[in-house]
Amino acid sequence: MTTGHTRQITLADDLPQPLTHDYQNRWQAFQRATEAAGIPPVTNPEILESSKYVFAFSDFVAVSCRRDPAVLIDLIDSGDLRRRRQSNDYDYKLKALLADVSDQEGLMLRLRRCRRRELVRIAWRDLAGWADLAETMTDLSAFADACLHRCLEILHQLAKISHWNCFSILQSLHISSEPFLIRSSHIRLHTKCFCDDF
């Protein structure tokens, strides 16, 4: 993968049979999930074309979209899937998302869903060739930093009136600075962040 500019990916109609099989099975499962949830099917030609590559190569994205099909629809409708993040976007987003959190369960639920949404977005842009390595690494690091900052801020505010365990919350969310270090290889980054099941 190059840095400094986005890659242009041309999807061949004759993908290797195993990848074609994976894509078809995963996309059909996603379509069944959208139908069961009463969500209109994806019709955007650009998303449909890129899905062939993304679903073929990322079980993480496929599973995430199948479990919660509204995530992909929201990313498409909001324009976030095609939009490049600014440096402080994640912090602002999490501040608003967690503003009225009042218990540990609510905090974990919102962070987990936000984590799924944002990692699907980052993975999709990377695998579709819409983001270069620099953007992917920057987004992962910025998101991890924002999660840690906002989570610790809330826990510190409520520590005197609750018995929340900050470490256990962060551990259960798989939020750590370690996978996002620049020295991590691209392959390791994808294995850790784009393939984890949760």
Z-matrix of the N, CA and C atoms (Angstrom, degrees):
N
C 1 1.469
C 2 1.516 1 109.48
N 3 1.286 2 117.57 1 141.09
C 4 1.452 3 121.64 2 179.88
C 5 1.516 4 110.61 3 -90.29
N 6 1.308 5 116.31 4 163.92
C 7 1.452 6 121.88 5 174.60
C 8 1.506 7 108.24 6 -119.55
N 9 1.345 8 116.23 7 152.88
C 10 1.449 9 120.59 8 177.26
C 11 1.517 10 113.62 9 96.76
N 12 1.301 11 117.64 10 -17.86
C 13 1.462 12 120.11 11 176.09
C 14 1.520 13 108.21 12 -156.31
N 15 1.324 14 115.57 13 159.12
C 16 1.455 15 119.47 14 -179.33
C 17 1.511 16 110.35 15 -79.69
N 18 1.323 17 115.12 16 152.75
C 19 1.456 18 120.85 17 178.77
C 20 1.524 19 109.77 18 -84.90
N 21 1.297 20 116.02 19 148.77
C 22 1.458 21 121.34 20 173.14
C 23 1.530 22 107.86 21 -103.63
N 24 1.317 23 116.04 22 112.99
C 25 1.455 24 120.55 23 -177.00
C 26 1.515 25 109.95 24 -105.11
N 27 1.304 26 116.28 25 127.65
C 28 1.454 27 121.41 26 173.92
C 29 1.515 28 107.87 27 -106.32
N 30 1.321 29 116.36 28 120.93
C 31 1.449 30 120.89 29 -176.28
C 32 1.525 31 109.95 30 -88.33
N 33 1.310 32 115.36 31 121.86
C 34 1.455 33 119.78 32 178.97
C 35 1.518 34 109.97 33 -79.65
N 36 1.330 35 115.22 34 144.32
C 37 1.459 36 119.15 35 176.63
C 38 1.519 37 111.05 36 -70.29
N 39 1.314 38 117.10 37 -24.38
C 40 1.456 39 120.98 38 -177.35
C 41 1.522 40 110.72 39 -104.71
N 42 1.337 41 116.73 40 59.19
C 43 1.455 42 120.77 41 172.26
C 44 1.520 43 108.69 42 -60.07
N 45 1.321 44 117.48 43 153.79
C 46 1.462 45 119.06 44 175.80
C 47 1.525 46 110.84 45 -52.17
N 48 1.292 47 116.95 46 142.48
C 49 1.448 48 121.78 47 -173.30
C 50 1.528 49 113.91 48 -52.98
N 51 1.328 50 119.02 49 -44.22
C 52 1.470 51 118.14 50 179.04
C 53 1.529 52 112.88 51 -59.37
N 54 1.351 53 116.65 52 -39.44
C 55 1.462 54 119.94 53 179.59
C 56 1.522 55 111.38 54 -71.12
N 57 1.318 56 116.30 55 -39.39
C 58 1.465 57 119.98 56 176.46
C 59 1.521 58 110.37 57 -60.87
N 60 1.317 59 115.77 58 -42.00
C 61 1.468 60 121.20 59 179.48
C 62 1.523 61 110.45 60 -64.10
N 63 1.341 62 116.86 61 -44.29
C 64 1.463 63 120.78 62 178.72
C 65 1.519 64 111.09 63 -61.76
N 66 1.334 65 116.02 64 -46.36
C 67 1.465 66 119.46 65 -179.76
C 68 1.528 67 111.09 66 -60.11
N 69 1.319 68 117.59 67 -48.48
C 70 1.459 69 121.09 68 -177.14
C 71 1.518 70 111.55 69 -60.88
N 72 1.327 71 116.67 70 -45.69
C 73 1.464 72 120.23 71 -179.95
C 74 1.522 73 112.11 72 -64.09
N 75 1.322 74 116.08 73 -43.14
C 76 1.459 75 119.90 74 -177.53
C 77 1.527 76 111.62 75 -70.41
N 78 1.326 77 117.01 76 -40.61
C 79 1.470 78 119.75 77 179.71
C 80 1.521 79 110.94 78 -68.52
N 81 1.313 80 118.14 79 -39.45
C 82 1.457 81 121.20 80 177.20
C 83 1.526 82 110.99 81 -63.34
N 84 1.337 83 116.59 82 -38.41
C 85 1.463 84 120.06 83 177.35
C 86 1.533 85 110.50 84 -64.74
N 87 1.318 86 116.12 85 -39.63
C 88 1.462 87 120.12 86 177.02
C 89 1.524 88 110.70 87 -64.62
N 90 1.316 89 117.49 88 -42.67
C 91 1.462 90 121.13 89 178.93
C 92 1.524 91 111.52 90 -62.02
N 93 1.324 92 116.67 91 -39.95
C 94 1.470 93 119.93 92 176.89
C 95 1.522 94 110.87 93 -64.05
N 96 1.329 95 116.29 94 -37.29
C 97 1.467 96 120.65 95 179.55
C 98 1.530 97 110.97 96 -67.30
N 99 1.334 98 117.13 97 -41.64
C 100 1.469 99 119.49 98 178.31
C 101 1.525 100 110.93 99 -64.88
N 102 1.322 101 116.22 100 -39.63
C 103 1.469 102 120.07 101 178.97
C 104 1.522 103 110.60 102 -64.67
N 105 1.328 104 117.14 103 -43.31
C 106 1.461 105 121.37 104 -179.86
C 107 1.530 106 111.42 105 -64.75
N 108 1.337 107 116.27 106 -30.99
C 109 1.465 108 121.09 107 -179.56
C 110 1.524 109 112.37 108 -87.58
N 111 1.332 110 117.16 109 -2.20
C 112 1.452 111 120.61 110 -178.93
C 113 1.510 112 113.41 111 71.95
N 114 1.335 113 116.68 112 28.03
C 115 1.460 114 122.25 113 -179.25
C 116 1.525 115 109.62 114 -99.73
N 117 1.314 116 118.02 115 132.79
C 118 1.474 117 120.24 116 178.72
C 119 1.527 118 111.07 117 -59.11
N 120 1.320 119 117.21 118 147.39
C 121 1.474 120 119.95 119 -179.26
C 122 1.526 121 111.90 120 -68.44
N 123 1.320 122 115.50 121 156.54
C 124 1.462 123 121.55 122 176.64
C 125 1.525 124 108.87 123 -71.66
N 126 1.324 125 116.39 124 128.43
C 127 1.470 126 120.47 125 -178.82
C 128 1.530 127 112.87 126 -123.72
N 129 1.317 128 117.28 127 -8.04
C 130 1.459 129 121.32 128 -179.27
C 131 1.527 130 109.35 129 -63.31
N 132 1.343 131 118.44 130 118.48
C 133 1.472 132 120.93 131 -176.13
C 134 1.525 133 113.37 132 -58.91
N 135 1.328 134 117.08 133 -38.37
C 136 1.463 135 120.83 134 -179.37
C 137 1.527 136 111.08 135 -65.49
N 138 1.329 137 116.78 136 -40.57
C 139 1.464 138 120.84 137 179.04
C 140 1.521 139 110.13 138 -69.50
N 141 1.319 140 116.88 139 -42.18
C 142 1.460 141 120.12 140 179.22
C 143 1.522 142 111.46 141 -61.32
N 144 1.328 143 116.60 142 -41.57
C 145 1.459 144 120.12 143 -179.87
C 146 1.526 145 111.09 144 -66.48
N 147 1.320 146 116.44 145 -45.72
C 148 1.469 147 119.15 146 -179.01
C 149 1.521 148 111.98 147 -69.47
N 150 1.332 149 117.27 148 -26.58
C 151 1.473 150 120.06 149 -179.21
C 152 1.522 151 111.91 150 -62.26
N 153 1.334 152 117.23 151 -28.24
C 154 1.460 153 120.41 152 179.82
C 155 1.526 154 110.50 153 -60.68
N 156 1.314 155 114.93 154 -40.91
C 157 1.468 156 120.29 155 -178.74
C 158 1.527 157 110.52 156 -78.88
N 159 1.333 158 116.29 157 -44.82
C 160 1.461 159 120.70 158 -175.93
C 161 1.523 160 111.50 159 -65.30
N 162 1.323 161 117.54 160 -48.79
C 163 1.465 162 120.97 161 -178.21
C 164 1.529 163 111.72 162 -70.61
N 165 1.318 164 117.06 163 -28.51
C 166 1.467 165 119.61 164 178.37
C 167 1.520 166 111.11 165 -68.82
N 168 1.332 167 117.38 166 -35.20
C 169 1.453 168 120.59 167 -172.65
C 170 1.527 169 114.63 168 -105.87
N 171 1.327 170 119.00 169 -11.76
C 172 1.463 171 119.86 170 -176.79
C 173 1.524 172 111.65 171 -126.76
N 174 1.311 173 115.46 172 103.36
C 175 1.458 174 120.23 173 173.05
C 176 1.523 175 110.14 174 -66.70
N 177 1.329 176 116.40 175 -33.10
C 178 1.463 177 120.37 176 178.92
C 179 1.526 178 111.61 177 -58.08
N 180 1.321 179 116.94 178 -49.69
C 181 1.462 180 120.39 179 -179.66
C 182 1.521 181 110.46 180 -64.35
N 183 1.329 182 116.33 181 -44.35
C 184 1.462 183 120.21 182 -178.48
C 185 1.525 184 111.71 183 -60.80
N 186 1.322 185 116.61 184 -45.28
C 187 1.470 186 120.94 185 -179.44
C 188 1.526 187 110.43 186 -67.11
N 189 1.324 188 117.01 187 -42.69
C 190 1.459 189 120.62 188 179.88
C 191 1.523 190 111.67 189 -61.27
N 192 1.326 191 116.88 190 -43.73
C 193 1.468 192 121.34 191 -179.71
C 194 1.521 193 111.21 192 -70.12
N 195 1.311 194 117.06 193 -33.85
C 196 1.465 195 119.58 194 178.13
C 197 1.524 196 111.03 195 -69.45
N 198 1.319 197 116.65 196 -41.81
C 199 1.464 198 120.37 197 -179.03
C 200 1.522 199 111.98 198 -68.32
N 201 1.314 200 116.26 199 -35.98
C 202 1.468 201 120.83 200 -178.18
C 203 1.524 202 108.86 201 -140.62
N 204 1.331 203 117.00 202 78.29
C 205 1.472 204 120.05 203 -175.71
C 206 1.518 205 114.05 204 -60.43
N 207 1.321 206 116.90 205 -21.66
C 208 1.463 207 119.55 206 179.30
C 209 1.525 208 111.71 207 -65.12
N 210 1.332 209 117.00 208 -22.96
C 211 1.463 210 120.58 209 179.95
C 212 1.523 211 110.75 210 -61.39
N 213 1.322 212 116.83 211 -50.70
C 214 1.465 213 120.21 212 -179.30
C 215 1.526 214 111.02 213 -66.07
N 216 1.315 215 116.62 214 -41.51
C 217 1.467 216 119.81 215 179.80
C 218 1.523 217 110.29 216 -60.93
N 219 1.326 218 116.74 217 -42.05
C 220 1.466 219 120.44 218 179.34
C 221 1.518 220 111.17 219 -65.54
N 222 1.337 221 117.05 220 -39.59
C 223 1.461 222 120.44 221 178.10
C 224 1.529 223 111.25 222 -62.94
N 225 1.322 224 115.82 223 -37.62
C 226 1.471 225 120.66 224 178.93
C 227 1.524 226 110.58 225 -71.10
N 228 1.336 227 116.22 226 -51.96
C 229 1.464 228 120.76 227 -175.10
C 230 1.526 229 112.47 228 -64.90
N 231 1.319 230 117.12 229 -34.50
C 232 1.464 231 120.87 230 -178.94
C 233 1.525 232 112.44 231 -78.22
N 234 1.324 233 115.73 232 -16.36
C 235 1.455 234 120.10 233 -176.59
C 236 1.522 235 113.46 234 84.88
N 237 1.340 236 117.51 235 -0.96
C 238 1.461 237 121.10 236 -176.38
C 239 1.523 238 112.72 237 -66.01
N 240 1.330 239 117.24 238 -27.84
C 241 1.460 240 119.37 239 -177.66
C 242 1.526 241 111.79 240 -65.28
N 243 1.314 242 116.54 241 -30.80
C 244 1.473 243 120.62 242 -178.64
C 245 1.529 244 112.72 243 -103.78
N 246 1.341 245 116.37 244 -0.26
C 247 1.460 246 120.00 245 -175.23
C 248 1.526 247 110.79 246 -99.89
N 249 1.306 248 115.49 247 135.75
C 250 1.464 249 121.00 248 175.51
C 251 1.517 250 109.31 249 -81.84
N 252 1.327 251 116.97 250 132.43
C 253 1.454 252 121.99 251 -179.03
C 254 1.529 253 111.24 252 -73.79
N 255 1.335 254 114.12 253 147.36
C 256 1.464 255 120.66 254 169.16
C 257 1.521 256 108.69 255 -88.59
N 258 1.310 257 117.82 256 164.42
C 259 1.455 258 121.75 257 -170.83
C 260 1.520 259 113.81 258 -60.58
N 261 1.330 260 117.93 259 -32.01
C 262 1.468 261 120.38 260 -176.10
C 263 1.530 262 113.38 261 -104.95
N 264 1.318 263 117.85 262 8.23
C 265 1.463 264 120.88 263 -176.82
C 266 1.534 265 112.09 264 -60.07
N 267 1.322 266 116.65 265 -44.50
C 268 1.463 267 119.71 266 -176.42
C 269 1.523 268 111.30 267 -64.23
N 270 1.313 269 117.29 268 -40.86
C 271 1.458 270 120.14 269 -179.35
C 272 1.521 271 111.14 270 -63.68
N 273 1.331 272 117.05 271 -44.32
C 274 1.463 273 120.54 272 177.59
C 275 1.519 274 111.43 273 -63.33
N 276 1.329 275 116.10 274 -41.78
C 277 1.459 276 121.00 275 -178.06
C 278 1.528 277 110.58 276 -63.60
N 279 1.323 278 116.64 277 -46.18
C 280 1.463 279 120.37 278 -178.10
C 281 1.524 280 111.25 279 -70.00
N 282 1.313 281 116.85 280 -35.11
C 283 1.464 282 119.36 281 177.49
C 284 1.520 283 110.80 282 -59.88
N 285 1.324 284 117.22 283 -44.21
C 286 1.460 285 121.12 284 178.76
C 287 1.532 286 111.09 285 -69.95
N 288 1.322 287 116.54 286 -41.02
C 289 1.459 288 121.27 287 -177.37
C 290 1.523 289 112.21 288 -63.65
N 291 1.330 290 117.23 289 -36.87
C 292 1.460 291 121.72 290 -173.48
C 293 1.525 292 113.33 291 -102.59
N 294 1.324 293 117.32 292 9.05
C 295 1.465 294 121.27 293 -173.27
C 296 1.520 295 113.21 294 -57.86
N 297 1.327 296 118.19 295 -38.38
C 298 1.466 297 120.45 296 -175.45
C 299 1.524 298 113.30 297 -109.20
N 300 1.334 299 117.72 298 20.23
C 301 1.465 300 120.85 299 177.91
C 302 1.527 301 109.56 300 -65.78
N 303 1.335 302 115.68 301 133.07
C 304 1.465 303 119.17 302 -176.95
C 305 1.523 304 113.72 303 -127.10
N 306 1.323 305 118.06 304 -2.45
C 307 1.461 306 119.71 305 179.05
C 308 1.523 307 110.07 306 -151.04
N 309 1.325 308 114.89 307 165.15
C 310 1.456 309 121.05 308 -176.06
C 311 1.524 310 112.17 309 -63.53
N 312 1.320 311 116.96 310 -40.96
C 313 1.455 312 120.36 311 -179.00
C 314 1.524 313 111.55 312 -62.17
N 315 1.329 314 116.04 313 -42.53
C 316 1.458 315 119.99 314 178.89
C 317 1.514 316 112.35 315 -65.11
N 318 1.325 317 116.44 316 -39.41
C 319 1.456 318 120.83 317 178.39
C 320 1.521 319 111.08 318 -62.16
N 321 1.331 320 116.39 319 -48.15
C 322 1.462 321 120.70 320 -178.17
C 323 1.514 322 111.51 321 -64.62
N 324 1.348 323 116.86 322 -40.98
C 325 1.456 324 120.50 323 -179.21
C 326 1.531 325 111.28 324 -62.43
N 327 1.311 326 116.70 325 -46.29
C 328 1.462 327 120.10 326 -178.03
C 329 1.524 328 111.84 327 -68.42
N 330 1.326 329 116.57 328 -40.27
C 331 1.453 330 119.12 329 179.37
C 332 1.520 331 111.56 330 -66.44
N 333 1.314 332 117.31 331 -39.94
C 334 1.466 333 120.26 332 179.95
C 335 1.521 334 111.04 333 -64.28
N 336 1.322 335 116.60 334 -43.09
C 337 1.462 336 118.52 335 -179.06
C 338 1.531 337 110.47 336 -68.85
N 339 1.328 338 116.32 337 -38.45
C 340 1.460 339 119.70 338 176.92
C 341 1.524 340 110.34 339 -65.03
N 342 1.323 341 116.75 340 -39.84
C 343 1.464 342 121.10 341 178.14
C 344 1.521 343 110.77 342 -60.33
N 345 1.327 344 116.35 343 -45.85
C 346 1.464 345 119.80 344 179.46
C 347 1.525 346 110.54 345 -60.72
N 348 1.321 347 116.60 346 -47.44
C 349 1.462 348 120.75 347 -177.63
C 350 1.525 349 111.57 348 -60.71
N 351 1.330 350 116.37 349 -48.69
C 352 1.458 351 119.46 350 -174.72
C 353 1.527 352 112.39 351 -71.51
N 354 1.328 353 118.38 352 -35.29
C 355 1.463 354 119.78 353 177.77
C 356 1.525 355 111.54 354 -72.29
N 357 1.337 356 117.38 355 -32.74
C 358 1.464 357 119.42 356 172.78
C 359 1.520 358 109.42 357 -62.82
N 360 1.316 359 116.42 358 -44.13
C 361 1.464 360 120.46 359 178.80
C 362 1.531 361 111.65 360 -60.29
N 363 1.329 362 116.11 361 -49.23
C 364 1.467 363 120.24 362 -178.14
C 365 1.523 364 110.68 363 -63.53
N 366 1.321 365 116.67 364 -44.95
C 367 1.469 366 120.57 365 -179.11
C 368 1.525 367 110.91 366 -64.69
N 369 1.323 368 117.09 367 -42.41
C 370 1.472 369 120.75 368 -179.17
C 371 1.525 370 110.45 369 -61.52
N 372 1.316 371 116.71 370 -47.78
C 373 1.456 372 120.44 371 -178.44
C 374 1.527 373 110.73 372 -62.57
N 375 1.315 374 116.62 373 -38.85
C 376 1.460 375 120.37 374 179.73
C 377 1.525 376 111.10 375 -66.76
N 378 1.327 377 117.00 376 -51.56
C 379 1.462 378 121.05 377 -174.97
C 380 1.529 379 112.55 378 -71.19
N 381 1.328 380 116.63 379 -27.34
C 382 1.460 381 120.18 380 178.06
C 383 1.524 382 112.27 381 -81.17
N 384 1.326 383 116.75 382 -9.13
C 385 1.462 384 120.28 383 -179.22
C 386 1.504 385 113.68 384 84.15
N 387 1.341 386 117.53 385 15.65
C 388 1.459 387 121.08 386 -179.52
C 389 1.518 388 112.28 387 -88.93
N 390 1.332 389 117.51 388 -10.44
C 391 1.463 390 121.78 389 179.17
C 392 1.521 391 108.74 390 -135.40
N 393 1.310 392 116.41 391 143.32
C 394 1.457 393 119.61 392 176.34
C 395 1.531 394 109.61 393 -89.10
N 396 1.329 395 115.51 394 177.52
C 397 1.464 396 120.20 395 -176.52
C 398 1.516 397 111.61 396 -61.30
N 399 1.320 398 117.37 397 -39.44
C 400 1.461 399 120.71 398 -178.99
C 401 1.524 400 110.97 399 -60.80
N 402 1.342 401 116.85 400 -44.47
C 403 1.464 402 120.10 401 179.25
C 404 1.523 403 110.73 402 -65.05
N 405 1.321 404 116.69 403 -43.27
C 406 1.468 405 120.40 404 -178.92
C 407 1.521 406 111.03 405 -60.51
N 408 1.329 407 117.30 406 -48.09
C 409 1.457 408 121.26 407 179.80
C 410 1.523 409 111.39 408 -64.88
N 411 1.322 410 117.02 409 -40.66
C 412 1.462 411 120.98 410 179.56
C 413 1.521 412 111.15 411 -63.67
N 414 1.344 413 117.04 412 -43.86
C 415 1.460 414 120.70 413 179.79
C 416 1.523 415 111.69 414 -63.85
N 417 1.324 416 117.07 415 -43.22
C 418 1.465 417 120.36 416 179.55
C 419 1.523 418 110.69 417 -62.16
N 420 1.310 419 116.91 418 -44.96
C 421 1.461 420 120.89 419 -179.84
C 422 1.529 421 111.20 420 -65.62
N 423 1.323 422 117.05 421 -43.55
C 424 1.465 423 121.27 422 -178.91
C 425 1.522 424 110.90 423 -64.99
N 426 1.323 425 116.79 424 -39.66
C 427 1.462 426 119.89 425 179.72
C 428 1.523 427 110.78 426 -67.24
N 429 1.336 428 117.46 427 -44.12
C 430 1.466 429 120.89 428 178.09
C 431 1.527 430 110.68 429 -60.33
N 432 1.331 431 116.74 430 -45.16
C 433 1.463 432 120.57 431 -179.81
C 434 1.528 433 111.22 432 -61.96
N 435 1.328 434 116.93 433 -42.71
C 436 1.463 435 120.72 434 -179.09
C 437 1.523 436 111.28 435 -65.65
N 438 1.338 437 116.86 436 -40.26
C 439 1.473 438 120.47 437 178.18
C 440 1.519 439 110.94 438 -62.15
N 441 1.316 440 116.16 439 -46.65
C 442 1.464 441 120.49 440 179.91
C 443 1.531 442 110.94 441 -62.92
N 444 1.313 443 116.46 442 -45.58
C 445 1.459 444 120.94 443 -177.27
C 446 1.518 445 111.63 444 -62.35
N 447 1.327 446 116.70 445 -50.98
C 448 1.466 447 120.32 446 -176.50
C 449 1.524 448 112.12 447 -69.89
N 450 1.329 449 116.90 448 -37.99
C 451 1.464 450 120.11 449 179.71
C 452 1.527 451 110.42 450 -65.04
N 453 1.313 452 116.80 451 -47.41
C 454 1.463 453 120.31 452 179.57
C 455 1.528 454 111.07 453 -63.95
N 456 1.304 455 117.26 454 -36.67
C 457 1.458 456 121.28 455 179.14
C 458 1.529 457 110.37 456 -61.23
N 459 1.328 458 116.58 457 -45.93
C 460 1.466 459 120.79 458 179.98
C 461 1.525 460 111.04 459 -65.93
N 462 1.328 461 116.39 460 -44.27
C 463 1.455 462 120.17 461 -178.75
C 464 1.525 463 111.80 462 -63.57
N 465 1.311 464 116.89 463 -39.32
C 466 1.462 465 120.16 464 178.29
C 467 1.525 466 111.13 465 -65.44
N 468 1.311 467 116.91 466 -37.75
C 469 1.461 468 121.13 467 -179.83
C 470 1.522 469 112.06 468 -65.85
N 471 1.332 470 116.39 469 -34.46
C 472 1.466 471 120.62 470 -174.27
C 473 1.530 472 113.57 471 -105.73
N 474 1.317 473 116.93 472 4.07
C 475 1.467 474 120.03 473 -175.82
C 476 1.530 475 112.28 474 -59.62
N 477 1.319 476 117.75 475 -34.57
C 478 1.456 477 120.91 476 -176.15
C 479 1.520 478 113.73 477 -75.00
N 480 1.332 479 116.68 478 -16.47
C 481 1.471 480 118.89 479 -177.77
C 482 1.521 481 112.67 480 -117.10
N 483 1.326 482 116.56 481 9.75
C 484 1.460 483 119.67 482 179.95
C 485 1.513 484 109.68 483 -147.83
N 486 1.312 485 115.50 484 178.90
C 487 1.460 486 122.03 485 178.19
C 488 1.518 487 110.04 486 -122.14
N 489 1.306 488 116.08 487 41.31
C 490 1.457 489 119.68 488 -178.92
C 491 1.519 490 110.39 489 -68.14
N 492 1.288 491 116.09 490 145.31
C 493 1.466 492 122.68 491 177.18
C 494 1.513 493 108.47 492 -108.22
N 495 1.314 494 116.83 493 101.56
C 496 1.466 495 121.48 494 -175.14
C 497 1.518 496 111.29 495 -59.11
N 498 1.333 497 117.20 496 -44.70
C 499 1.463 498 120.15 497 -176.66
C 500 1.524 499 111.49 498 -61.84
N 501 1.337 500 117.18 499 -43.04
C 502 1.463 501 119.56 500 -177.68
C 503 1.515 502 111.70 501 -66.91
N 504 1.332 503 117.21 502 -34.17
C 505 1.461 504 120.88 503 177.88
C 506 1.525 505 110.29 504 -65.42
N 507 1.317 506 116.91 505 -49.89
C 508 1.459 507 120.42 506 -179.27
C 509 1.519 508 110.77 507 -63.60
N 510 1.337 509 116.91 508 -38.65
C 511 1.461 510 120.54 509 -179.92
C 512 1.520 511 110.51 510 -65.34
N 513 1.325 512 117.73 511 -42.03
C 514 1.464 513 120.79 512 -178.80
C 515 1.522 514 111.67 513 -66.52
N 516 1.341 515 116.74 514 -25.79
C 517 1.458 516 121.27 515 179.41
C 518 1.522 517 112.07 516 -89.41
N 519 1.333 518 117.34 517 -3.92
C 520 1.464 519 122.46 518 -176.90
C 521 1.524 520 110.49 519 59.93
N 522 1.325 521 116.68 520 33.38
C 523 1.456 522 120.42 521 179.62
C 524 1.521 523 108.36 522 -95.24
N 525 1.292 524 116.20 523 116.86
C 526 1.457 525 122.43 524 179.96
C 527 1.507 526 108.19 525 -154.02
N 528 1.300 527 116.70 526 151.45
C 529 1.466 528 119.47 527 178.82
C 530 1.521 529 111.10 528 -76.83
N 531 1.328 530 117.93 529 -20.18
C 532 1.458 531 120.40 530 -172.70
C 533 1.523 532 114.36 531 -57.98
N 534 1.352 533 120.26 532 -47.91
C 535 1.470 534 118.21 533 -176.53
C 536 1.514 535 113.98 534 -68.03
N 537 1.342 536 117.42 535 -11.91
C 538 1.450 537 120.46 536 -172.78
C 539 1.520 538 113.13 537 -102.98
N 540 1.336 539 117.54 538 4.94
C 541 1.445 540 119.89 539 179.20
C 542 1.520 541 111.08 540 -65.51
N 543 1.305 542 116.92 541 141.44
C 544 1.453 543 121.22 542 -177.97
C 545 1.525 544 111.45 543 -60.28
N 546 1.331 545 117.61 544 -29.13
C 547 1.453 546 118.97 545 -178.06
C 548 1.533 547 112.54 546 -71.22
N 549 1.334 548 117.39 547 -13.13
C 550 1.454 549 120.22 548 177.59
C 551 1.525 550 109.42 549 -64.38
N 552 1.320 551 116.63 550 141.98
C 553 1.457 552 120.15 551 177.90
C 554 1.517 553 109.72 552 -72.82
N 555 1.327 554 116.60 553 157.65
C 556 1.455 555 120.44 554 179.51
C 557 1.523 556 110.97 555 -62.76
N 558 1.325 557 116.29 556 -38.07
C 559 1.466 558 119.48 557 -179.60
C 560 1.514 559 110.23 558 -66.19
N 561 1.317 560 117.71 559 -43.00
C 562 1.455 561 120.86 560 179.66
C 563 1.521 562 110.22 561 -63.91
N 564 1.334 563 116.31 562 -40.76
C 565 1.452 564 121.12 563 179.28
C 566 1.525 565 110.66 564 -59.47
N 567 1.335 566 116.64 565 -46.42
C 568 1.455 567 119.60 566 179.74
C 569 1.516 568 110.98 567 -64.67
N 570 1.316 569 117.33 568 -40.55
C 571 1.461 570 120.97 569 -178.00
C 572 1.525 571 110.63 570 -63.40
N 573 1.328 572 116.13 571 -43.10
C 574 1.460 573 120.65 572 -176.84
C 575 1.517 574 112.37 573 -75.04
N 576 1.339 575 117.12 574 -46.42
C 577 1.457 576 120.65 575 -168.58
C 578 1.513 577 114.77 576 -95.70
N 579 1.335 578 118.20 577 -27.36
C 580 1.447 579 120.21 578 -175.35
C 581 1.509 580 113.04 579 -103.58
N 582 1.331 581 118.28 580 -7.59
C 583 1.452 582 120.70 581 -176.64
C 584 1.525 583 113.29 582 -119.66
N 585 1.337 584 118.40 583 -5.92
C 586 1.460 585 120.21 584 178.50
C 587 1.520 586 110.04 585 -63.29
N 588 1.307 587 115.92 586 137.70
C 589 1.457 588 121.17 587 174.44
C 590 1.511 589 108.20 588 -94.95
N 591 1.347 590 117.73 589 140.50
C 592 1.455 591 119.61 590 179.22
C 593 1.511 592 108.83 591 -156.77
